[in-house]
């Protein structure tokens, strides 16, 4: 199928699901539905983080190799993109690279925006001393315009939207509050509360760029801050207290790798009796990992793949029954 036709089909499916179409089921011969989780692509590459040209080339090569690997997996049903698709500014130049990269995926994908996709001006600005250039926050109008452009670019049915897979309700959330890096608007919070109240027959999977407060150990001064977590945190905790068993909050943003001791420590990742935060690492790195989410009729399994070694990390496998 040509890319243009594929996108049209994806748009049609999205609209159908958003309006209450029949939920997706499992492929013939399989008892699970496989969602590949990819976060913080930062395409083409974060040059400030990796100023060395050799390092940049290595990271870009690894990103391309990742595509080749996942496209060869026969059981992937779709991909969830967890934000920060763009490297730094979220400008047109960066998104053209993103589009080329995503165009090579052999699966449908569903995206949420990260702060680097919408929150900053298109170009760096000079400091007061005029010596250095820095990342500058966009105006409220600029942020809203970039979120609208993101929605249009990736054919999303709305700033935030919902789908069904089996008994699971999938909610794709937007940082449309636009004040902190990853803040949810009051309007979206009302929608979120209604979604939770109306879905009691299975887990809810929340896809959002920012993690929930307190779901990682504070291994650096940037972790568990307002800028590093989904906001407004207290309101979210209150709303999320009503989620059904087996629910998951699926996030990126912090770039926490699987080597971190709280990455997959459910004692730390757990929000309440029915909700756990699944953290996802950046693929803008020299060592690449992704999580995969497998939906069965009575449980969800999370597995982590190491692209540098080519193995699944069995010690990090987690199962959530419902």
Backbone as CSV, one residue per row, in Angstrom:
resi,resn,N_x,N_y,N_z,CA_x,CA_y,CA_z,C_x,C_y,C_z
1,UNK,0.834,-1.195,0.000,0.000,0.000,0.000,0.868,1.243,0.000
2,UNK,0.546,2.208,-0.816,1.298,3.441,-0.845,1.112,4.194,0.464
3,UNK,2.144,4.973,0.827,2.097,5.698,2.093,0.855,6.598,2.181
4,UNK,0.523,7.301,1.095,-0.622,8.199,1.121,-1.911,7.424,1.379
5,UNK,-2.064,6.279,0.697,-3.262,5.459,0.887,-3.312,4.879,2.296
6,UNK,-2.132,4.493,2.800,-2.045,3.957,4.160,-2.529,4.982,5.174
7,UNK,-2.080,6.239,5.011,-2.482,7.287,5.934,-3.986,7.541,5.869
8,UNK,-4.536,7.514,4.657,-5.973,7.711,4.525,-6.736,6.617,5.259
9,UNK,-6.250,5.378,5.129,-6.895,4.263,5.818,-6.797,4.428,7.326
10,UNK,-5.623,4.855,7.776,-5.423,5.064,9.208,-6.369,6.125,9.734
11,UNK,-6.512,7.225,8.992,-7.419,8.292,9.400,-8.844,7.761,9.518
12,UNK,-9.251,6.981,8.533,-10.608,6.433,8.556,-10.820,5.550,9.775
13,UNK,-9.836,4.691,10.058,-9.945,3.817,11.219,-10.013,4.628,12.510
14,UNK,-9.144,5.657,12.615,-9.123,6.485,13.810,-10.483,7.124,14.050
15,UNK,-11.045,7.701,12.999,-12.341,8.334,13.139,-13.407,7.342,13.564
16,UNK,-13.336,6.141,13.004,-14.297,5.084,13.322,-14.210,4.702,14.791
17,UNK,-12.972,4.463,15.265,-12.787,4.097,16.659,-13.217,5.230,17.583
18,UNK,-12.847,6.475,17.218,-13.162,7.616,18.065,-14.669,7.783,18.224
19,UNK,-15.438,7.366,17.229,-16.891,7.515,17.279,-17.582,6.259,17.806
20,UNK,-16.793,5.321,18.330,-17.390,4.150,18.962,-17.483,2.933,18.082
21,UNK,-16.599,2.789,17.099,-16.602,1.622,16.225,-16.247,0.360,16.981
22,UNK,-16.412,-0.779,16.330,-16.114,-2.054,16.969,-14.651,-2.105,17.394
23,UNK,-14.363,-2.655,18.580,-12.980,-2.724,19.048,-12.148,-3.691,18.222
24,UNK,-10.857,-3.414,18.172,-9.946,-4.320,17.490,-9.845,-5.633,18.255
25,UNK,-9.681,-6.720,17.516,-9.481,-8.020,18.134,-8.085,-8.528,17.834
26,UNK,-7.834,-9.790,18.147,-6.524,-10.385,17.945,-6.423,-10.962,16.537
27,UNK,-5.219,-10.928,15.987,-4.991,-11.507,14.665,-5.211,-13.017,14.723
28,UNK,-5.599,-13.574,13.609,-5.860,-15.013,13.548,-4.601,-15.798,13.927
29,UNK,-4.760,-16.754,14.817,-3.641,-17.583,15.239,-2.875,-17.024,16.419
30,UNK,-3.260,-15.833,16.904,-2.585,-15.226,18.058,-3.591,-14.934,19.154
31,UNK,-3.142,-15.055,20.408,-4.029,-14.763,21.531,-3.652,-13.450,22.210
32,UNK,-2.944,-12.568,21.494,-2.555,-11.273,22.048,-2.521,-10.221,20.943
33,UNK,-2.485,-8.964,21.386,-2.369,-7.813,20.490,-1.113,-7.058,20.908
34,UNK,-0.196,-6.828,19.966,1.134,-6.300,20.272,1.237,-4.824,19.886
35,UNK,1.466,-3.976,20.888,1.707,-2.548,20.657,3.162,-2.247,20.990
36,UNK,3.918,-1.815,19.995,5.305,-1.400,20.195,5.314,0.038,20.706
37,UNK,6.050,0.290,21.781,6.108,1.614,22.399,7.429,2.291,22.043
38,UNK,7.350,3.442,21.381,8.556,4.190,21.014,8.431,5.605,21.561
39,UNK,9.431,6.037,22.306,9.373,7.355,22.933,10.631,8.163,22.668
40,UNK,10.444,9.476,22.670,11.571,10.413,22.623,12.536,10.101,21.488
41,UNK,12.007,10.129,20.268,12.834,9.888,19.088,13.858,11.004,18.893
42,UNK,13.464,12.243,19.187,14.352,13.401,19.043,15.081,13.389,17.692
43,UNK,14.291,13.324,16.637,14.865,13.290,15.291,15.172,14.692,14.766
44,UNK,16.322,14.842,14.052,17.243,13.747,13.712,18.110,13.289,14.888
45,UNK,18.625,14.238,15.703,19.445,13.889,16.853,19.622,15.152,17.694
46,UNK,19.809,14.993,19.000,20.042,16.152,19.872,21.522,16.545,19.795
47,UNK,21.813,17.525,18.983,23.214,17.889,18.765,23.830,18.536,20.000
48,UNK,23.025,19.184,20.833,23.578,19.757,22.062,24.004,18.649,23.017
49,UNK,23.221,17.580,23.081,23.549,16.441,23.931,24.718,15.658,23.360
50,UNK,24.765,15.562,22.022,25.806,14.785,21.343,26.506,15.678,20.310
51,UNK,27.391,16.559,20.747,28.046,17.488,19.814,29.044,16.820,18.874
52,UNK,29.542,15.662,19.263,30.525,14.964,18.435,29.856,14.366,17.197
53,UNK,30.403,14.649,16.030,29.816,14.184,14.770,29.780,12.658,14.685
54,UNK,30.804,12.028,15.211,30.848,10.565,15.185,29.719,9.980,16.024
55,UNK,29.471,10.587,17.187,28.383,10.122,18.044,27.035,10.323,17.360
56,UNK,26.862,11.461,16.711,25.611,11.729,15.994,25.367,10.689,14.903
57,UNK,26.414,10.394,14.154,26.292,9.408,13.074,25.952,8.028,13.633
58,UNK,26.565,7.681,14.758,26.307,6.387,15.383,24.853,6.283,15.842
59,UNK,24.342,7.343,16.443,22.962,7.341,16.937,21.973,7.257,15.781
60,UNK,22.215,8.020,14.733,21.333,7.969,13.563,21.333,6.577,12.932
61,UNK,22.504,5.964,12.880,22.600,4.606,12.327,21.824,3.615,13.191
62,UNK,21.903,3.776,14.500,21.175,2.882,15.406,19.665,3.068,15.265
63,UNK,19.232,4.311,15.057,17.802,4.550,14.848,17.318,3.858,13.574
64,UNK,18.118,3.908,12.530,17.748,3.228,11.289,17.748,1.717,11.478
65,UNK,18.705,1.220,12.227,18.770,-0.213,12.497,17.555,-0.673,13.297
66,UNK,17.100,0.171,14.215,15.900,-0.149,14.990,14.704,-0.363,14.063
67,UNK,14.551,0.516,13.075,13.459,0.363,12.111,13.524,-0.981,11.399
68,UNK,14.719,-1.337,10.963,14.897,-2.606,10.253,14.516,-3.778,11.150
69,UNK,14.896,-3.689,12.418,14.599,-4.773,13.356,13.102,-4.916,13.585
70,UNK,12.433,-3.811,13.936,11.013,-3.924,14.284,10.156,-4.248,13.062
71,UNK,10.558,-3.761,11.894,9.793,-4.081,10.686,9.841,-5.571,10.356
72,UNK,10.854,-6.259,10.890,10.973,-7.707,10.668,10.173,-8.517,11.685
73,UNK,9.655,-7.857,12.723,8.838,-8.561,13.710,7.456,-8.810,13.106
74,UNK,7.070,-10.047,13.010,5.827,-10.403,12.319,4.578,-10.193,13.169
75,UNK,4.745,-9.960,14.463,3.560,-9.923,15.329,3.190,-8.530,15.829
76,UNK,3.823,-7.474,15.322,3.472,-6.120,15.759,2.164,-5.701,15.090
77,UNK,1.210,-5.229,15.889,-0.063,-4.760,15.347,-0.071,-3.250,15.125
78,UNK,0.596,-2.513,15.994,0.642,-1.061,15.858,1.748,-0.507,16.744
79,UNK,1.997,0.795,16.575,3.037,1.487,17.339,2.407,2.672,18.065
80,UNK,2.782,2.872,19.319,2.407,4.071,20.058,3.634,4.962,20.162
81,UNK,3.509,6.195,19.683,4.594,7.175,19.729,4.325,8.113,20.893
82,UNK,5.236,8.134,21.870,4.972,8.763,23.156,5.522,10.174,23.295
83,UNK,5.749,10.852,22.170,6.121,12.259,22.223,7.598,12.534,22.083
84,UNK,7.907,13.821,21.902,9.251,14.281,21.551,9.746,13.573,20.299
85,UNK,8.926,13.617,19.277,9.330,13.103,17.978,10.434,13.983,17.408
86,UNK,10.305,15.301,17.613,11.270,16.271,17.094,12.434,16.448,18.063
87,UNK,13.590,16.777,17.521,14.819,16.820,18.315,14.789,17.873,19.409
88,UNK,14.421,19.118,19.047,14.572,20.197,20.017,13.501,21.285,19.902
89,UNK,13.320,21.813,18.692,12.478,22.993,18.514,11.067,22.680,18.020
90,UNK,10.870,21.517,17.448,9.571,21.204,16.871,9.263,22.043,15.648
91,UNK,10.305,22.373,14.877,10.101,23.186,13.677,9.925,22.288,12.448
92,UNK,9.631,22.926,11.328,9.331,22.176,10.112,10.526,21.346,9.651
93,UNK,11.715,21.861,9.804,12.908,21.133,9.382,13.035,19.817,10.141
94,UNK,12.827,19.858,11.445,12.905,18.630,12.244,11.773,17.665,11.883
95,UNK,10.578,18.189,11.700,9.446,17.305,11.421,9.514,16.665,10.039
96,UNK,10.211,17.278,9.116,10.411,16.607,7.825,11.245,15.343,8.008
97,UNK,12.220,15.394,8.896,13.020,14.203,9.208,12.147,13.160,9.913
98,UNK,11.309,13.628,10.839,10.389,12.719,11.532,9.483,12.010,10.533
99,UNK,8.923,12.775,9.602,8.005,12.193,8.618,8.690,11.121,7.774
100,UNK,9.919,11.398,7.381,10.661,10.418,6.585,10.909,9.147,7.391
101,UNK,11.239,9.310,8.658,11.517,8.159,9.522,10.252,7.330,9.738
102,UNK,9.171,7.987,10.110,7.929,7.261,10.374,7.359,6.635,9.113
103,UNK,7.660,7.236,7.979,7.206,6.669,6.713,7.805,5.313,6.414
104,UNK,8.868,4.959,7.131,9.501,3.658,6.935,8.921,2.571,7.838
105,UNK,8.087,2.963,8.808,7.440,1.971,9.664,6.430,1.167,8.859
106,UNK,6.373,-0.122,9.100,5.461,-0.998,8.373,4.133,-1.203,9.109
107,UNK,3.889,-0.407,10.144,2.701,-0.595,10.973,1.979,0.735,11.158
108,UNK,0.674,0.704,11.438,-0.012,1.946,11.801,0.543,2.475,13.116
109,UNK,0.525,3.779,13.281,1.017,4.359,14.530,0.054,5.423,15.027
110,UNK,0.075,5.606,16.344,-0.795,6.557,17.023,0.095,7.409,17.922
111,UNK,-0.013,8.725,17.807,0.964,9.609,18.430,0.349,10.516,19.487
112,UNK,1.177,10.861,20.475,0.885,11.961,21.386,2.072,12.922,21.326
113,UNK,1.815,14.187,21.616,2.858,15.212,21.523,3.668,15.295,22.809
114,UNK,4.969,15.581,22.644,5.839,15.875,23.770,6.199,17.346,23.766
115,UNK,6.883,17.794,24.802,7.202,19.220,24.903,8.055,19.714,23.746
116,UNK,8.959,18.886,23.235,9.804,19.331,22.119,9.059,19.331,20.784
117,UNK,7.828,18.873,20.790,7.007,18.918,19.581,6.182,20.196,19.489
118,UNK,6.042,20.911,20.618,5.113,22.046,20.590,5.493,23.252,21.452
119,UNK,6.314,23.068,22.479,6.414,24.070,23.545,7.408,25.196,23.298
120,UNK,8.224,25.107,22.236,9.323,26.059,22.076,9.265,26.795,20.743
121,UNK,9.979,27.889,20.715,10.092,28.654,19.475,10.872,27.853,18.435
122,UNK,10.668,28.183,17.173,11.275,27.421,16.077,12.789,27.547,16.008
123,UNK,13.322,28.611,16.563,14.760,28.858,16.503,15.272,29.262,17.877
124,UNK,16.572,29.062,18.148,17.134,29.499,19.428,17.177,31.021,19.515
125,UNK,17.198,31.530,20.718,17.307,32.979,20.924,18.591,33.273,21.683
126,UNK,19.090,34.486,21.523,20.322,34.868,22.215,20.032,35.198,23.671
127,UNK,20.995,34.914,24.529,20.891,35.325,25.920,21.085,36.830,26.001
128,UNK,20.849,37.386,27.175,20.986,38.833,27.345,22.399,39.308,27.038
129,UNK,23.365,38.454,27.312,24.750,38.827,27.031,25.098,38.667,25.559
130,UNK,24.196,38.044,24.826,24.408,37.905,23.390,25.479,36.911,23.001
131,UNK,25.850,36.043,23.918,26.939,35.113,23.630,26.446,33.705,23.289
132,UNK,25.363,33.296,23.898,24.898,31.935,23.696,23.465,31.935,23.165
133,UNK,23.108,30.847,22.541,21.748,30.664,22.069,21.072,29.606,22.938
134,UNK,19.805,29.832,23.229,19.111,28.898,24.109,17.722,28.565,23.581
135,UNK,17.186,27.503,24.154,15.826,27.083,23.857,14.874,28.056,24.541
136,UNK,13.907,28.579,23.808,12.989,29.566,24.368,11.555,29.077,24.271
137,UNK,10.803,29.283,25.344,9.399,28.881,25.351,8.608,29.700,24.342
138,UNK,7.705,29.045,23.645,6.831,29.751,22.730,5.744,30.492,23.485
139,UNK,5.078,31.408,22.813,3.920,32.062,23.406,2.771,31.058,23.468
140,UNK,1.719,31.401,24.203,0.566,30.508,24.284,-0.011,30.256,22.896
141,UNK,-0.086,31.297,22.093,-0.617,31.152,20.730,0.272,30.246,19.889
142,UNK,1.589,30.379,20.045,2.519,29.535,19.286,2.400,28.072,19.706
143,UNK,2.254,27.838,21.005,2.111,26.463,21.496,0.836,25.820,20.961
144,UNK,-0.259,26.549,21.025,-1.531,26.012,20.535,-1.479,25.750,19.036
145,UNK,-0.803,26.638,18.306,-0.671,26.447,16.856,0.144,25.195,16.548
146,UNK,1.195,24.956,17.321,2.019,23.764,17.083,1.267,22.485,17.442
147,UNK,0.458,22.523,18.500,-0.344,21.348,18.838,-1.371,21.060,17.746
148,UNK,-1.967,22.116,17.205,-2.927,21.935,16.107,-2.233,21.377,14.872
149,UNK,-1.015,21.859,14.607,-0.252,21.362,13.459,0.133,19.897,13.653
150,UNK,0.471,19.519,14.880,0.808,18.125,15.197,-0.404,17.233,14.947
151,UNK,-1.553,17.682,15.402,-2.790,16.914,15.203,-3.073,16.715,13.721
152,UNK,-2.906,17.771,12.943,-3.161,17.685,11.501,-2.127,16.808,10.816
153,UNK,-0.876,16.980,11.197,0.219,16.261,10.543,0.077,14.754,10.707
154,UNK,-0.342,14.328,11.897,-0.422,12.895,12.173,-1.861,12.382,12.163
155,UNK,-2.749,13.163,11.528,-4.104,12.709,11.212,-4.845,12.225,12.455
156,UNK,-4.722,12.983,13.541,-5.376,12.604,14.783,-6.813,13.118,14.780
157,UNK,-7.748,12.369,15.343,-9.147,12.804,15.339,-9.432,13.956,16.286
158,UNK,-8.493,14.259,17.172,-8.653,15.360,18.108,-7.353,15.581,18.848
159,UNK,-7.309,16.627,19.663,-6.112,16.866,20.473,-5.870,15.684,21.404
160,UNK,-6.950,15.088,21.887,-6.896,13.850,22.668,-8.006,12.952,22.141
161,UNK,-7.826,11.653,22.257,-8.754,10.741,21.602,-8.706,9.367,22.252
162,UNK,-9.678,8.523,21.898,-9.815,7.209,22.534,-10.080,6.129,21.501
163,UNK,-9.623,4.919,21.819,-9.843,3.743,20.976,-10.041,2.533,21.885
164,UNK,-10.492,1.439,21.293,-10.639,0.188,22.029,-9.809,-0.905,21.373
165,UNK,-9.155,-1.703,22.188,-8.501,-2.932,21.741,-8.937,-4.023,22.706
166,UNK,-9.719,-4.976,22.201,-10.266,-5.986,23.094,-11.076,-5.324,24.193
167,UNK,-10.795,-5.678,25.434,-11.491,-5.082,26.582,-10.810,-3.821,27.086
168,UNK,-9.714,-3.434,26.468,-8.954,-2.274,26.930,-9.425,-0.989,26.252
169,UNK,-9.512,0.067,27.019,-9.777,1.403,26.501,-8.445,2.135,26.436
170,UNK,-8.088,2.638,25.260,-6.818,3.329,25.050,-7.084,4.823,24.942
171,UNK,-6.489,5.616,25.832,-6.668,7.063,25.844,-5.346,7.737,25.503
172,UNK,-5.366,8.565,24.471,-4.177,9.282,24.014,-4.334,10.737,24.438
173,UNK,-3.483,11.181,25.354,-3.653,12.476,26.003,-2.729,13.537,25.412
174,UNK,-3.136,14.787,25.563,-2.399,15.912,24.983,-1.925,16.869,26.075
175,UNK,-0.735,17.461,25.916,-0.265,18.481,26.859,-0.878,19.844,26.535
176,UNK,-2.202,19.870,26.375,-2.870,21.073,25.879,-3.110,22.132,26.944
177,UNK,-2.665,21.869,28.193,-2.716,22.916,29.209,-1.768,24.048,28.890
178,UNK,-0.633,23.670,28.242,0.321,24.628,27.649,1.063,25.517,28.641
179,UNK,0.947,25.256,29.930,1.667,26.104,30.887,2.976,25.441,31.328
180,UNK,2.892,24.292,31.999,4.126,23.547,32.246,4.409,22.696,31.013
181,UNK,5.516,21.985,31.014,5.935,21.227,29.824,4.904,20.201,29.380
182,UNK,4.311,19.516,30.340,3.365,18.443,30.022,2.135,18.562,30.924
183,UNK,1.334,19.558,30.635,0.148,19.847,31.445,-1.130,19.568,30.658
184,UNK,-2.070,18.926,31.306,-3.363,18.601,30.715,-4.365,19.699,31.061
185,UNK,-5.142,20.121,30.084,-6.097,21.211,30.287,-7.273,20.772,31.158
186,UNK,-7.970,21.754,31.735,-9.157,21.464,32.543,-10.221,20.759,31.705
187,UNK,-10.385,21.198,30.469,-11.366,20.581,29.573,-11.061,19.100,29.362
188,UNK,-9.777,18.792,29.168,-9.385,17.401,28.954,-9.554,16.581,30.230
189,UNK,-9.325,17.190,31.383,-9.516,16.486,32.650,-10.975,16.067,32.831
190,UNK,-11.901,16.926,32.417,-13.327,16.583,32.485,-13.615,15.375,31.599
191,UNK,-13.063,15.405,30.379,-13.213,14.280,29.447,-12.610,13.005,30.031
192,UNK,-11.444,13.138,30.643,-10.741,11.999,31.228,-11.581,11.354,32.334
193,UNK,-12.154,12.181,33.175,-12.987,11.682,34.270,-14.196,10.923,33.732
194,UNK,-14.806,11.437,32.674,-15.963,10.767,32.067,-15.556,9.436,31.439
195,UNK,-14.399,9.416,30.788,-13.923,8.174,30.173,-13.719,7.089,31.223
196,UNK,-13.110,7.458,32.331,-12.855,6.484,33.397,-14.164,5.971,33.982
197,UNK,-15.117,6.870,34.182,-16.401,6.487,34.771,-17.197,5.557,33.860
198,UNK,-17.026,5.711,32.551,-17.848,4.950,31.607,-17.224,3.629,31.174
199,UNK,-15.965,3.403,31.542,-15.300,2.164,31.115,-14.929,1.344,32.346
200,UNK,-15.689,0.290,32.605,-15.461,-0.530,33.796,-15.204,-1.991,33.458
201,UNK,-15.231,-2.353,32.182,-15.157,-3.760,31.791,-13.742,-4.255,31.524
202,UNK,-12.745,-3.389,31.671,-11.363,-3.772,31.414,-10.445,-2.613,31.729
203,UNK,-9.145,-2.803,31.573,-8.179,-1.760,31.916,-8.265,-0.546,30.995
204,UNK,-7.756,0.567,31.494,-7.568,1.762,30.680,-6.069,1.987,30.528
205,UNK,-5.632,2.201,29.300,-4.228,2.487,29.013,-4.115,3.957,28.643
206,UNK,-3.353,4.703,29.434,-3.181,6.138,29.229,-1.834,6.377,28.548
207,UNK,-1.846,6.952,27.362,-0.616,7.277,26.652,-0.382,8.781,26.775
208,UNK,0.710,9.159,27.442,1.010,10.579,27.660,2.517,10.747,27.752
209,UNK,3.007,11.891,27.312,4.458,12.081,27.292,5.060,12.074,28.692
210,UNK,4.430,12.747,29.628,5.003,12.871,30.964,4.542,11.785,31.915
211,UNK,5.425,11.313,32.803,5.048,10.323,33.812,4.301,10.981,34.965
212,UNK,3.744,10.171,35.821,3.076,10.679,37.009,4.090,10.922,38.125
213,UNK,3.810,11.922,38.918,4.701,12.313,40.009,4.941,11.143,40.968
214,UNK,6.219,10.949,41.324,6.571,9.956,42.328,6.695,8.538,41.830
215,UNK,6.663,8.334,40.506,6.724,6.963,39.972,8.138,6.542,39.580
216,UNK,9.109,7.382,39.874,10.527,7.040,39.771,11.210,7.479,41.059
217,UNK,12.290,6.830,41.415,13.116,7.374,42.475,13.745,8.671,41.964
218,UNK,13.994,9.602,42.846,14.549,10.894,42.442,16.050,10.749,42.250
219,UNK,16.416,10.141,41.118,17.823,9.838,40.863,18.584,11.033,40.304
220,UNK,17.879,12.102,39.958,18.518,13.367,39.593,17.599,14.497,40.020
221,UNK,18.124,15.704,40.044,17.325,16.840,40.521,16.179,17.196,39.579
222,UNK,16.212,16.673,38.365,15.148,16.965,37.403,13.953,16.024,37.523
223,UNK,14.149,14.896,38.199,13.090,13.893,38.318,12.094,14.298,39.406
224,UNK,10.820,13.982,39.190,9.743,14.293,40.141,9.584,15.787,40.391
225,UNK,9.807,16.568,39.347,9.543,18.004,39.385,8.298,18.299,38.551
226,UNK,7.807,19.525,38.649,6.642,19.923,37.851,6.938,19.777,36.368
227,UNK,8.129,20.199,35.939,8.485,20.140,34.516,8.644,18.711,34.014
228,UNK,8.935,17.785,34.918,9.232,16.407,34.510,8.049,15.465,34.643
229,UNK,6.910,15.958,35.131,5.774,15.074,35.393,4.472,15.640,34.845
230,UNK,3.522,14.743,34.645,2.198,15.135,34.160,1.531,16.059,35.169
231,UNK,0.987,17.138,34.662,0.327,18.130,35.499,-1.122,18.332,35.045
232,UNK,-1.998,18.767,35.960,-1.789,19.059,37.382,-1.773,17.761,38.193
233,UNK,-0.689,17.506,38.881,-0.458,16.188,39.470,-1.508,15.797,40.505
234,UNK,-1.900,16.705,41.380,-2.853,16.346,42.424,-4.229,16.035,41.847
235,UNK,-4.683,16.848,40.905,-5.976,16.578,40.263,-5.947,15.243,39.528
236,UNK,-4.826,14.965,38.865,-4.705,13.697,38.147,-4.776,12.513,39.102
237,UNK,-4.083,12.604,40.220,-4.108,11.508,41.188,-5.523,11.248,41.687
238,UNK,-6.277,12.311,41.900,-7.659,12.162,42.364,-8.520,11.493,41.292
239,UNK,-8.392,11.946,40.052,-9.177,11.376,38.955,-8.794,9.921,38.712
240,UNK,-7.496,9.640,38.768,-7.000,8.297,38.459,-7.250,7.290,39.581
241,UNK,-7.712,7.757,40.714,-8.011,6.834,41.820,-9.175,5.910,41.482
242,UNK,-9.932,6.253,40.428,-11.119,5.469,40.070,-10.895,4.514,38.903
243,UNK,-9.647,4.332,38.457,-9.410,3.485,37.279,-9.678,2.016,37.599
244,UNK,-10.066,1.224,36.595,-10.298,-0.210,36.808,-8.983,-0.980,36.947
245,UNK,-9.032,-2.205,37.454,-7.824,-3.021,37.646,-7.061,-3.253,36.344
246,UNK,-5.723,-3.298,36.470,-4.859,-3.575,35.329,-4.524,-2.372,34.481
247,UNK,-4.952,-1.179,34.902,-4.714,0.030,34.106,-3.250,0.452,34.166
248,UNK,-2.794,1.107,33.087,-1.392,1.524,32.976,-1.302,2.953,32.461
249,UNK,-0.377,3.722,33.033,-0.013,5.055,32.530,1.315,4.874,31.793
250,UNK,1.327,5.138,30.495,2.468,4.800,29.643,3.124,6.089,29.175
251,UNK,4.383,6.315,29.568,5.004,7.627,29.375,6.460,7.541,28.940
252,UNK,6.986,8.693,28.555,8.398,8.856,28.225,8.949,10.034,29.008
253,UNK,9.541,10.995,28.301,9.937,12.316,28.811,11.206,12.329,29.651
254,UNK,11.345,11.426,30.610,12.496,11.473,31.517,13.727,10.764,30.968
255,UNK,13.567,10.004,29.871,14.670,9.260,29.244,15.253,8.210,30.184
256,UNK,14.483,7.761,31.149,14.972,6.789,32.124,15.267,5.453,31.446
257,UNK,16.510,4.965,31.522,16.865,3.707,30.842,16.528,2.490,31.693
258,UNK,16.458,1.324,31.073,16.194,0.095,31.827,17.269,-0.233,32.860
259,UNK,18.425,0.379,32.749,19.487,0.152,33.727,19.234,0.887,35.039
260,UNK,18.278,1.813,35.049,17.936,2.535,36.270,17.141,1.625,37.205
261,UNK,17.443,1.675,38.490,16.840,0.706,39.413,15.355,0.932,39.680
262,UNK,14.804,2.064,39.266,13.362,2.260,39.452,12.584,2.202,38.146
263,UNK,13.269,1.907,37.056,12.640,1.830,35.731,11.469,0.849,35.713
264,UNK,11.664,-0.313,36.282,10.627,-1.349,36.280,10.386,-1.893,37.685
265,UNK,10.538,-1.027,38.687,10.279,-1.419,40.067,8.827,-1.059,40.384
266,UNK,7.959,-2.042,40.351,6.528,-1.780,40.505,6.216,-1.156,41.859
267,UNK,7.046,-1.406,42.855,6.821,-0.785,44.164,6.914,0.731,44.062
268,UNK,7.760,1.206,43.161,7.925,2.646,42.936,6.962,3.143,41.859
269,UNK,6.780,2.346,40.828,5.969,2.754,39.672,4.467,2.774,39.955
270,UNK,4.039,2.110,41.015,2.603,1.990,41.286,2.028,3.300,41.821
271,UNK,0.871,3.704,41.249,0.164,4.907,41.678,-0.878,4.561,42.733
272,UNK,-1.646,3.544,42.446,-2.657,3.067,43.382,-2.874,1.573,43.127
273,UNK,-3.839,1.008,43.759,-4.071,-0.442,43.663,-4.246,-0.913,42.228
274,UNK,-4.821,-0.058,41.378,-5.180,-0.478,40.024,-4.350,0.157,38.918
275,UNK,-3.367,0.977,39.248,-2.642,1.744,38.225,-1.135,1.738,38.461
276,UNK,-0.390,1.422,37.386,1.079,1.426,37.410,1.584,2.269,36.246
277,UNK,2.655,3.019,36.479,3.295,3.828,35.427,4.361,2.992,34.717
278,UNK,4.262,2.894,33.389,5.267,2.213,32.573,6.155,3.275,31.943
279,UNK,7.425,3.301,32.321,8.376,4.289,31.804,9.065,3.750,30.552
280,UNK,9.278,4.639,29.597,9.891,4.256,28.323,11.112,5.114,28.037
281,UNK,12.219,4.505,27.617,13.470,5.238,27.394,13.478,5.968,26.062
282,UNK,14.410,6.890,25.915,14.609,7.561,24.635,15.346,6.638,23.662
283,UNK,15.048,6.794,22.367,15.863,6.087,21.373,16.897,7.040,20.765
284,UNK,17.033,8.229,21.353,18.094,9.147,20.948,19.283,8.917,21.881
285,UNK,19.911,7.781,21.708,20.974,7.345,22.612,21.870,6.358,21.880
286,UNK,22.970,6.011,22.510,23.893,5.061,21.885,23.552,3.619,22.252
287,UNK,22.728,3.464,23.274,22.219,2.129,23.623,20.701,2.217,23.576
288,UNK,20.081,1.456,22.685,18.652,1.586,22.436,17.843,0.437,23.032
289,UNK,16.713,0.818,23.612,15.741,-0.132,24.144,14.337,0.365,23.780
290,UNK,13.402,-0.560,23.660,11.987,-0.200,23.628,11.198,-1.218,24.442
291,UNK,10.034,-0.783,24.887,9.080,-1.695,25.512,8.056,-2.148,24.489
292,UNK,7.536,-3.333,24.689,6.397,-3.830,23.926,5.292,-4.197,24.896
293,UNK,4.066,-3.894,24.491,2.891,-4.136,25.317,2.027,-5.194,24.631
294,UNK,1.756,-6.278,25.332,0.979,-7.389,24.785,-0.349,-7.485,25.541
295,UNK,-1.434,-7.275,24.824,-2.759,-7.351,25.428,-3.340,-8.744,25.193
296,UNK,-3.569,-9.483,26.274,-4.254,-10.773,26.228,-5.688,-10.572,26.738
297,UNK,-6.476,-11.602,26.711,-7.874,-11.450,27.116,-8.027,-11.193,28.613
298,UNK,-7.007,-11.561,29.410,-7.128,-11.416,30.854,-5.907,-10.776,31.514
299,UNK,-4.961,-10.295,30.706,-3.743,-9.714,31.278,-3.021,-8.867,30.227
300,UNK,-2.116,-8.030,30.714,-1.217,-7.255,29.854,0.206,-7.586,30.268
301,UNK,1.049,-7.851,29.297,2.457,-8.164,29.560,3.320,-7.071,28.941
302,UNK,4.287,-6.581,29.706,5.268,-5.607,29.222,6.619,-6.295,29.115
303,UNK,7.238,-6.202,27.931,8.572,-6.765,27.723,9.497,-5.678,27.179
304,UNK,10.777,-5.781,27.500,11.770,-4.790,27.081,12.801,-5.442,26.173
305,UNK,13.060,-4.793,25.036,14.018,-5.325,24.061,15.263,-4.448,24.022
306,UNK,16.431,-5.084,24.013,17.731,-4.421,23.928,18.240,-4.554,22.497
307,UNK,18.287,-3.444,21.757,18.677,-3.496,20.347,20.180,-3.671,20.161
308,UNK,20.963,-3.249,21.130,22.415,-3.392,20.999,22.860,-4.841,21.125
309,UNK,22.164,-5.597,21.960,22.518,-7.006,22.142,21.576,-7.948,21.396
310,UNK,20.427,-7.431,20.975,19.474,-8.250,20.235,18.743,-9.270,21.080
311,UNK,18.482,-8.936,22.353,17.797,-9.885,23.236,16.679,-9.184,24.006
312,UNK,15.679,-9.982,24.387,14.644,-9.516,25.296,15.169,-9.634,26.723
313,UNK,14.910,-8.619,27.531,15.404,-8.592,28.905,14.355,-9.227,29.821
314,UNK,14.484,-10.524,29.999,13.467,-11.289,30.721,13.277,-10.810,32.155
315,UNK,14.333,-10.298,32.761,14.240,-9.860,34.153,13.306,-8.662,34.317
316,UNK,13.037,-7.951,33.222,12.184,-6.762,33.291,10.745,-7.036,32.863
317,UNK,10.430,-8.283,32.541,9.067,-8.602,32.111,8.083,-8.431,33.270
318,UNK,6.966,-7.780,32.965,5.942,-7.519,33.981,4.572,-7.935,33.454
319,UNK,3.747,-8.482,34.337,2.406,-8.925,33.963,1.376,-8.258,34.866
320,UNK,0.310,-7.749,34.240,-0.767,-7.076,34.965,-2.093,-7.751,34.604
321,UNK,-2.663,-8.427,35.559,-3.904,-9.170,35.318,-5.118,-8.268,35.488
322,UNK,-6.192,-8.645,34.807,-7.454,-7.908,34.970,-8.642,-8.850,34.810
